[in-house]
Amino acid sequence: MTADEALAAAEHAVDLSGSDPARALALARTVLTTLAALPASCREATGVAGCGHCEAEAVAHRALAVAARELGDLPFAEERLRRAVRIALSAGLPHRAAQARLSLVHVRTELGHPEQALAVAADAEPGLTPAEVGKLGVHRAVALARLGRYREAVDHCDRAVPVLGGDVRFLAGAMLNRGLARVFLGEFGAAEADLSRCAELARDAGLEHVLALAEGNLPFLAARRGDLPAAFSAYRRAESILVGYPERLATVRCDLAEALVGAHLPGEARVLLEMAVPELAAAGAGTALAEALLLLARVELRTGDPRRARESAELAARELAAQGRTVLLPVADEIILRTRLALDPPSPGLPAAMLSCADALDAAGHGDTSAALRLTAAEVSLRLGDRPSAEEQLALLARSGRGVVALQATALRRSLAGDRKGAFAAVLAGLAEVGAGTRTFEDPVVRAHAARAGEPLAGFGLALAMRTGRGRAVLAWAERWRAVTGGVGRPLAPGLAALRAALGESVLVEFVRHEGDLAAVVVTGDRVTLRRLGPFPAVAEATVRLRYGLRRTHLLDGSAPEPGAEAAELERLLFGSLRDRLGDRPLVVVPTGTLHTLPWPLLPMNADRPVTVAASAAAWLAGWRVPAVRDGRETAVPVAVAGPGLRYARAEARMVGECHPGTERVAARRAEVMAALERADVAHLAAHGMFSPRSPLLSSIDLDDGPLMAYDLLRLRTPPALVVLSACDAGMAHAPADGAPLGLAGTFLSLGTRCVVASLVPVRDEETLTLMTAFHGALAAGAPPAAALAVASGKTGVAGFVCFGCGDRPVTTAPEDPAPGAVSR
């Protein structure tokens, strides 16, 4: 092989690296093997200016590096590029050295050294042609974006595009990098245009992995836009496309996770990050790994895992320090300090450490994080008895104008001064500000997590209300917070007169938590009563034991504990001091925390009693006002769906048709089911269900063509008034904040469904059919859903299903002269 032939082959390998990196890798190795086999007299000694074989060798090493970079082996790519630079410089080939440095810019960025990458770019630029300077700008944009300099990244891509000519690979890269920078800048329309153009160029040129990257960044764009159903759908596509590129897929997961954190979905973000971190570590992708670890630490803390959060934050801090990225180090320190507070009693030195970290956060430009940490430091100082230090920080924050944090500091200062009225006013103003922010989110899951920023403020307002000892005050403040988390936005409590009128003979019990204790507000037609019930942990533990026993019983486990004893104990803890107010009247329950997972009808006092579980008193009242059928209809339009894998699903669907003439049987496919849910007044879905406690949007119902996810339901605009989820665990909920139970049932209710009947535990197929037959029979006879479920449970002895929302009004499903058994298909 002559020098010219070797050089041509090496350059061809560089060109191939974008479309076929494996083939490029093989070709570059062939060139190097051939060169190594040549006699010394043919290869020339290094140091001979313009040596043809040395030039081919330098280009071949660069080809190896670029191909390896595409395949995710960053350390190998760096080693080969540095070798290419050394060979080119020794042979007196400055242009080839500059080309190798051009490629090194991107690799150094991904290895965790974006500042160094920019220095490499500055060294490379003098030796490059104008077109190559354009390529360098594309790589510089990646480093700048990693440093948060998104506008500069866009500018470099803008300058690169006109000089790239017909180099489709770099032109597509420019579109990709500019599109991502524009996502961070909030320029979503322009970002989408860039990513679409990138995909078009890559598709036409056969650049499969670039096409995959363009597709892979669509979920990130959709999530940043707030379109979570589109984000998850796009992610599923990207996941299948990027199977062969683990490092690229890990990057896509991290980008989507960051967007999900911005959308206040820490559980979903954690699932993605726990998959991405090992892949990034294996690839040696230092920059992305440090950022992923830092983000993982934050979501672990937010999802109640401070020990793991501390480990992740400490790893992130070490990576960031090694990379010289000091601007993010205070963020890691802040997380570590918060884990200390979560894991151990506060020590005397903790407030000082927090304030020192807050100063560092301010210097690094993280002002909001700093303000929140200063508030925590003030609260810790109060717990430690250092009131002067606390008041100093509270005064500073109150003057800062930093939104909710400033108002919370104001409320705490006024309370310390004995000004309860002024403290209430500050809390109300803070909740109004939180509510104004959450109203921008249509998605109930995002809204609930976004509202958590105001949870400490709401807790302080509830504490002030509890000090009054008045049930009305406690109900009003609890409902104000639930209104914010539930999407009303404004912190409004329902009118007591309207609530009493709607309740009629029913009684409402709203549970609240205060400083580790449980209390209940009881609302009847003539009184509002506040009762303190005792420690909440005891109630939470009894709830878990009851659900455990019930699950084991339903699964026919002979060693299962008898749930009856746990149910009686829970009834004592929850209602022992309330029985005088309840009698045998229908019951509306507003739970808190773990109580969202309690099968309330199982309590002995609720045998044969209609029980409805609501997210708030206001939500129940709103549901009470929702019509059972759509405008222009006299009777409800029912649909029934039989999912796969259940022995009695088809029998259930037939039974629904027999009870409600005119029922439409719908094929168990996602598109058909979604369309049916838009037009139906009553929907019965008999299928397997799966509840995802860490990420409720990933809860699902099995259909013939795959799972119907909770996030798919967010597309519904006119959901049914009544939904029956005859699926195991479909009623389970995770409540990141009171007033916002999240899961399949919670998603339907948040979209406007009046009532959902669903199970909180697995129930055997044949027992479900028996229960549902009795339930739909009572429903067709005119009983409201809650009463129909009570009748069905009493007749069949099948427990585990609960009526959520407002189940206190009947649903008319039969015309006056129905044709018996008529079922349209």
N, C-alpha and C positions, 0 to 999 in steps of 0.2 A: 504494500500500500504506500503510495507516494505521499509526500507531505500535503499536497493539494487535496488528494483523495481523503486523507485522514481529517483534514480541516473541514472539508465539505460534509463528511459524515457526522462530525461533531456538531457542526452548525445545524444540520438536519435534526439531530437529537434534541438540540435546544428548542427548535421549532415544534417538534413532536410533543414536548413535555406538557404542553397545555391540553392537547386533545387525546393523547395516549401516553400517559406517564410511564406505564410499565414497559411499553415498547421503547420509549426514549431511554429508559434506564438500561435496558439490554443493549441498545445500540451504542451508548456511551461507553459501557464496559467493554464492548467488542473493540472499539477504537483504542481504549487504553491498553487492552491486552495485546493488540497488534503492535502498538508502539513499543511496549515493553519487550516484545520479542525481537525487535529490530537490532542489528549489530550496532555497537556503540558508535562506529564511524558514520552510520546513517542517522542516528538520533541526535548527534552533536552534544556537546557538553552544555549544561545550563550556563547562561551568561553570555551566549552568543547572540548579539542583537539580531532580532528579526528571524530567529530560528523557526522554520516552518513546522517541524515536528513539535517543538515546544509550544508553538501557538495552538496546534491541534490538541495537545495535551491539556493546556489551560482551558480551552473551550469545552473539551470533553468532561473535565471535572465540573465545570459550571453546569453542563447538561445533566450530569449525575445529580447535582445539588438541586436544580430546579425541579427535576422529576421526583426526587425524594421529598422535597417540600410539598409537592402536590399530593403525595401519598402519605404525608403526615409525619415523616421522620425529620424533625427539625434539627436535632444535634448533628446528625450525619450531613444534612444540607449545609450547615454552618462550616463544619470541618472541611468539606470539599470546596466551598467557595473561598475560604482562606488559603487553601492550597493553590487554587486557581490564581489568586492575587499574587502569591509568592512566585509562582512559576512565570507569570506574565511580567512581573517587575524584573526578575532575574534575567529574562530573555530580552529585556528592553522593549516591551510591548505595552505601553501605557494605556492604549485604548482597550485592550483586552482586560487589563487590570480594572479599569473603570467599569467595564461591563459586569465583571464579577462583583464589584462593589455595589453596582446597581441592584443586582439580585440579592445581595447580602442585606440591603436595607429592610426588605420585607421580612427576611428570616430573623434578623436581630429584633425587630419589633415583636414578632410572635414569640420569641424566646424570653421576652420580658424586659427589653431594653430599648424602648422607643426613643429616648433622648440620644442614646448612642447611635441608634439607627439614623437619626437626622444628621449626626456628625459624619457618619459614613457617607451619607448622601452628599454632604458638602464636599467631601474629598473626591467623590466620583464625578461630580458635575463638570469640572473643567476638561475632562478627557472624553466627554460624550458628544455625539452629534445632536443637532436640534431635535430630531425625532426621538433619540434616546433620552434626552432631557425630559421630553414629554412622558416617556415610560417611567423615568425616575419620579416625576410628579405624581404618578398613580401610586407608586410605593410610598412616597412621602405622605400621601393622604391617609394611608393606613396608620402610620406612626402618629400623625397629628390627631387623628380621631381617637387613638388610644390615650392621648394626653388631654382629651376633652376639648381640643381646638378645632371644633367642627367647621366653623366658617372658613378657617384657613384650608382645611381639607377640601372643601367645596371649591375654593379658589384655585387650588393646585390642579384639580381635575378639570376645571373650566379652561385653564391654560393648556392642559395636556391635549384635550380633544382635537383642536385644530391642527396639531402637528403630528398626530399619530398616523395619519394617512390611512393605508389599507391594513394596518396591523389590528386585525379583528380581536385578537386575544387581549391586547392591552386596552383597546377601545371598550370592550365588554367589561374589563376590570375597572376602567374609569367610571363607567355607568354604575357598576356595583358599589364602588367605594363612595361615589357622590350620593347615590341613593341612600346608603346607610347613614352618612353624615346628615343628610336632610331629614331623615327620620328623627334623629336626636334634636335637630333644630325645630321640629314640629311642622316642617314643610311637607305634609303628607302627600298632597297631590303631585308635587314635583318628584318626591321620592318614589312614588308608585310608577310614574312615567320612566324614571331612570331604571328601576328594577325590571320593568317590562321590556325596555329597549335592550338591557343586558341579556335577558332571556332570549329575545329574538335573535340577537347577534350570535349568542352561544349556540342556539339551536341550528341556525343555518351553517355555522362553521364546524359543527360536530364537537364543540367544547362541552362535553357532557358534565364534567364536574363544575364548570362555571355556571352552566344551566342549573345544576343542582343547587349551587349557592344562591343564585337568584331566586329560585323557588323556595329555598330554605329560609330566606329572609322575609318572605311574605308573612309568615305568622308573627314575626317581630313587628312588622309594620302594622298589621291588623290589630295586634294587642295594644300598641302605642296609640292607635286611633280609638281604642275602646271597643272594637268589634271582636269580642271574645269568641263567639261561635266561628267566625271566619278564621281567627287565629288558630284555634284548635284543629279545624278542618285542614288548614294549610300545613300545620305541623305534621298531621298524619301523612300527608302526601310527601313532605320533605323527608320524613323518617324512612319511608320506603325507598326514596330515590338515593339517599346518602348511606345506604347500608354498607357499602364498600369503602367509605371514607369516615372512619370513626372519629378522627380529630375534627373534621369539618362538621359532622353531625353534633359533636359535643359543643362546638361553637354556636351552632344554631340553637341548641338547647339552652345554652347560657344566655343568648340574646333574648329568646322568648321568656326565660325565667326573669330576666331583668325587667322586661315589659310587664310581666305578671306582678312583680313586686310593686312596680309603679301603679298597677291597677288594683293594689291591695289584695292580692291573692297569694299569700305566703305558702299555703299548703301545696298548691299546684306548682309553684316555683320550686319548692323543696324537692318534689318528685323528680323534676327535670335535672336539677343540680346534682342530686345524688347519683344520677346516671352519668352526668358530664364530667365530674371531677376526676374519676379514675382514668377516663380516656385522655383528658388533657395532661394528666401526670405522666401517663405512658408515652405520650407524644412529645413530652418535654416542652409543651407550650406554656412557658413561664408567665407571660403577660396575662393570658386568658385564665390560667390556673389561679393566680393570685386574686384576680377579680372575682372568679367563681367561688373561691374559698371565703372571701369577704362577704359576698352576697349570701352564700350558704349559712354563714354564721348569723347573719341578720335574720334570715327566715327561720333558722332553728330557734333563735331567741323568741321570735314572734309566735312560733307554734308550740311554745312551752317546753323547750328542751335546752335549758341553759348550760348543762354540762357539755353537751355536744357543741353548743354554740361557742363556748370558751375554747375548746380544742381547735375548732375551725378558725376562729379569730386569731389564735396564737400562731397557727400555721400560716395564715394569710399575712400576719405582721412580719414573720421571718422572710417570706417570699418578697414582700414589698420592700423591706429594708435591704435585702440583697440586690434588688433591682434599682435602688435609689429613688423609689417613688414615694418621697416623704409626704406628699400632699394627701395620701390616703392612710398614712399610718395613724393619725388621730382618730379616724373612723374605726379602725380595728381596736384601738385602745378604749374607745367609748363602749363598744360591744363587750369587751372584757370586763370593764367596770360594772356594767349592768348585770353581767352574769354573776359577779361577786355578790351583788346585792340580792340576786334571786336565790343564790345557793347558801348564803351564810348571813347571820345577823350583822347589821351594820357596825363597822369598827370606827373608833374615833377618827382615824386618819382618812376614812373614805370620802367625806365631803371635800377635803382639801385636794385629794387626788382627782375628784370629779371636776373641781373648778380649774385645776391645772390643765386637764384634758380639754375643758371648754375653751380655755384661752388658745390652745393649740388648734382646736377646730375653727375658731374665729379667724386665726391667722391663715389657715388653709382654705378659707372661703366656705366653710360649712356652718353658716350662721344659724339655720333652723335647728340643726342637730345640737349645736352648742346651747341654744336657749332651752331646749327640752332637758338637757343634762343639768343645766344650772337650776332648773326648777326641781329636778330630782334631788340635787344636792341640798337645796333648801329644805325639802321635805325630810331628808335624812337627818339634817341638823336639828330639826324640830324633834324627831324621834330620839335623838341623843341628848336633848335638853339644851341645845345651844341656840336659844332664840335670837340673840343679837345677830349671829352670822346668817341665820335664816332670813331675818327681816331685811338685812342688807341686800341679799340676792333677790328677794321678792320685790323690793323697791326698784332695783335695777331692771328687772324683767317687766314690771308694771309700766315703766317708762319707755320700754323698748319698742312698743307697738307691734310686737311679733304675734299678732293674731290670737289664737286660742291660748297659747302659753301665757301671753301677757294678761289676758282676762282671768285665767286660772290663778295667776300670781296675785292679781287684784282681789279676787274673791277670798283667797287665803289670808291676805293682809287685813281685809275688812273683818273677816271672822275673828282673827286674833285680836282685833281692836274692839270686839263686841258688837260690831255693826252687822247683825244678821240680815237685815233688810238689804243693805248695800251688797252683802255677799251674794244673796239670792239674785240680785239684779245683774251682777257680774257673771254669775253662772248662766243665767238665762241668755245674756248677750253672747257668751261663748258657745252655747248650744245652737243659737241661731246662726252663728258663723260656721260651725261644723255642718249644720243642715244645709246652708247655702252651697257649701262645697259638694255635699253628697247628691244634691239634686241634679248635678250635671251627669250623674251616672245612671243610665237606664238599667244596667245589669244589677239585679238585687245582691248578688254575691260581692261584686265590687263595692257597691254602696255600703254594705254591712261592714266590710273590712275598712273602708275609708273612714267610716264613722268612728272606728276604734280610737282615732286620734283624740276624740273628745270623751272617751270613757272615763279617764280620771276626773275630768270636770263634772261629768254626770254623777260619778260616785260621790264627789264632794257635795253636790246639790242634794243627793239623796240623804247623805249624812246630816245635812242641815235640816232636811224635812223630818228625819227620824227623831231629831232632838225636840221637835214640837210635840211628839206623841199623838199627832192627829192623823187619822186614817186618810182623810181627804187630801192633806198636804203630801203624804207619802205617795198616794195614788197619782196625784197630779205630776209629781216629779218623776216617778217611774215611767209614766206614760209619755212625758215630754221626751225622755231619752229614747224610748221605743219608737216614738214617731220619727225621730231623726234616723235611726237605724233602719226603720221600715220603709223609708222612702218618701215620707210626707215632707221632709226637709225642715219645716218649721217646728220648733219644740212646743207643740200644742197638746194639751190634754183633752179628752173627749168631754163634751158637756154632760154633767152628771144627770141632769133631768132626762136627756135623750137616752142615755145609757140605761137608766132605771125603767123608762117606758118600754124600751126594746126587750129588756130582760123579763118583764112581766113576772111570772111566778118562779123564774129561774134565779139562781144565785151565782155570782161571779167571784172567784177567788184568784187574786193576783199575788204571786210569790215574788219577793225581792230579797237580795242579799245585801248585808251591811256588816262590814268588818268581820267576816267569817261566820256571821250568824244568819239564820233564815227568819223572815217575817212574812206575814200574809195580810193582805187587805181584802176584807170581805164586803161585797156590795150586794145589798138587797133593795127591795122597793122602798124601805123606810130608813135604812141606816148604812153608814160606812164605818167599818170597825177595823182597827189595827191590832194584830196579835203577834207577839214575838214567840218564835217556835223553838229556838235553840240552835246549836251548832250545825252549820250546813254540811261539813264533811261527813257527819254520821248519816245524814239523809242521802248524800251522794253515794256512799259506800253501800247502803241498803238498796239503793236503786240498781247498782251494778250487780249485787248478789241476786236480786229478784230476776233481772233479765237473764242472768246466767242460768239460774234454775229453770226458768221458763223455756229457754232455748234447749237445754238438755232434755227436758220433759217432752218437748215436741219432737226431738230427734230420737225418742224412745231409748234414752240412755238409762239403764236400770240403776246406775249409781247416782243419778241426779238428785240434788236436794229438793225437798218438797217446797214449791214456791208459795204455798198458802201461808206458811209461818212468816216468810219475809214480807208478803203482802200485808199481813196484819200488823207487823212491826212498822212498816212504812206508813200505814194508815194512822197509827198512833202518833208517829213523829210529825206527820203533816197535818192531821185533822183532829188530833186528840182534844185540843182546846177550842175547836171550831164547830164541833157537832151541834152545839146549841143553836148555831146560826144557819145550819144547812137543812136540817130535816130530811125529807125524802124528795126534795125538789130537783129538777134538772140542774146540772152543774156545768158552768163554763170555767175552765182552768186556764190561767196564763202562767206558764212555767218559767223557770230561770235555770240556766246552766244545765247540769246533768239531768234535771227533771224533764227536759225535752225528749229524753229517751225512755221515759216511764210509761208503761201501758196502763193508763189510769183506770180503765174499766175493770182491771183485775183486782183492785182494792175491794175488800168485802163490802164496804158501805155502798159501793157503786154497782152491786149486782142489781140488774133490772133498771138502773138509773141512766137516763140519757146523759152522756158526758161529751162535751166538745172541748178540744184543746186549741187555744188561739195564741197568736204571737203577741197580742196586746189587746186591751179592752177596746181601743179604737179600731183595731183591725177586725175584731169580732163585730163591732157595730157597723163598720163599713160593709162587711159581708152580709149582715142581716138586711141591709138595704139593697143588695144586688138582686135583680130579678132572676128567677129560676130558669126562665126561657128568654130568648132574644125578642126584640121588638117585632110585633106583627105575628107572633106565634101564640097559640093557646096552650099547646102541649110541647114538652121537650122532645128534641130529636136525639135519640140515643145511638151510639155506635159501640160495637164490641170487637175486640181483637184477641185472637188466640195465638200466643207466641210458641216458639219451638221448645221441645224438651220437657213439656209438662203433660202427664198422662191425661189429665182432665181439663186441659185448657179449652179444647173444642167443645166439650160438654158444657163448660161454663158459658162459653159464647152462645151456644144454643139455648141454654137456660135463660140468659138475659133476654134473648129474643122472645121466648115464651112468656116471660113476665112483662115485657114492654113491647107490645105489638108495634111494628114499624121499625124495629131496630135494624140498623145497617151493619152487616158483617164486613169487616175491613181486613184485607190481606195484611199479614204481619211484616210489612216492608216499610222502611223509614219514610219514604216520600208519601206513600198512601196514608200512613198513620198521622203524619204531620198535617196533611190536607184534611183528614177527617176531624182532627182535634180543632181545626179552625172553624168547622161548620157545625159541630155537635154541641148540644146543650148538656148531654150526659155521656161520659165515656167510661167504658169498662175495659181494662187491659189485664188479661190473664197471661202472665209471662214470668220468667225468672228475672229477679232484680238483684242489683249489686249496689251497696252503699259504700262510698269512699269517704271515711271520716276525715282524713287529712286534706282531701281535695274534693269537696262536695260536687263541684261541677263535673267531675269524672264519674259520678254515680250514673247508673244506666239501667235500662230495661232491654232484655234480649229479644231481638226480632229475627226473622228469617235471613235478612241480608246484613246482619251485624247489629251492634248495640245502638239503641237510641239513647244518646247521652243527655245529661241534664243541661249541658250547654246548648244542645240542639233545640231544646224547648224554649230557649230565650228568643227564638225567632217568631214565636207565636204572638199574634196580635189580638186574636179573639178566642181565648181558651174556653173550654166548657165550664159551665157553672158548677157541675159536679163531676169529679174524677174518682173512679174506683181503681186503685192500683192493687190488683190481686197478685202481688209479687212479694217475695220474702224481703224484709228489711226496707221496703220502699218508703215507709214512714219515718225511718231513722233520720236524725238531723244533727248537724253540728252548728252550734250557735256561737259565732265569734263575738257577738254582742247581743244582749237581751233585746228582743223585738225582731230578730232576724234569724230564725232557724233555717238552716240551709240544707238542701238535699232535694230529692225528687218532689216530695210533697210541698216543701217550702218554695221551690221554684214555681210550681203551678199557682200557689196562693199569691206569690208576689206579682204574678202576671195578671191577676184579676179573677182567678177561679174562686168561687164562693166556698166550696167545701171539697176536701179530699178524704177519702176513706182508704187507709193503708195499714200494713202490718209493721210492727216494730221488731218482730222476731220471725224466724222460719216457722212456717205452718205447713203440715203435710198436705199433699195435693188433695186427697180425698176429703180431708176435714175442711179445707178451703172451699171445695165445691158445696159441701153441706151447709157451711156458714153462709156462703154467698147466695145460695138458693133461698134460704130463710130471709136474708137481708133484702134481696130484690123483691121477694114476695111482699114483705112489709112496706117497702118503698112504693111499690105499685098500688098498694092499698091506701096510700095517702100519708104514711108516717114520714116525718122528717128524717134525714139520714141518721142523726144521733139516736133518735128513738128506734129507728129500724135496726140499727146495729145492736142496741141494747136488747131488743126482742130476739134477734138472731142469736146473739151470744148466750142469752138465757135458755133458748130452746135447744141449742146444739152443744153447749158447754165448751165451745171453741173460743179460746182467748188469744189475744195478741194484736187484734185489729183496733184501730183508734180512729175517731172522727176529728179531723183537723179543720180549722177555719171557722166557719159558722154552719153548723149542722142542725139548726133549730127551726128551719122552715121547710115545708114539704116541696117535693118536685113532682109535678103532674106529667106523667109520661104516656098515659093511655088516652086515645080519643074516646068520644062518648060511646060509640058502637064499634068496638074493635073487632077485627076478624081474628079469632083465637089462633095463636101460634104463628101469625104472619111475620115472616122475616124476609126483608129484601136483601139481595146479595149483589 
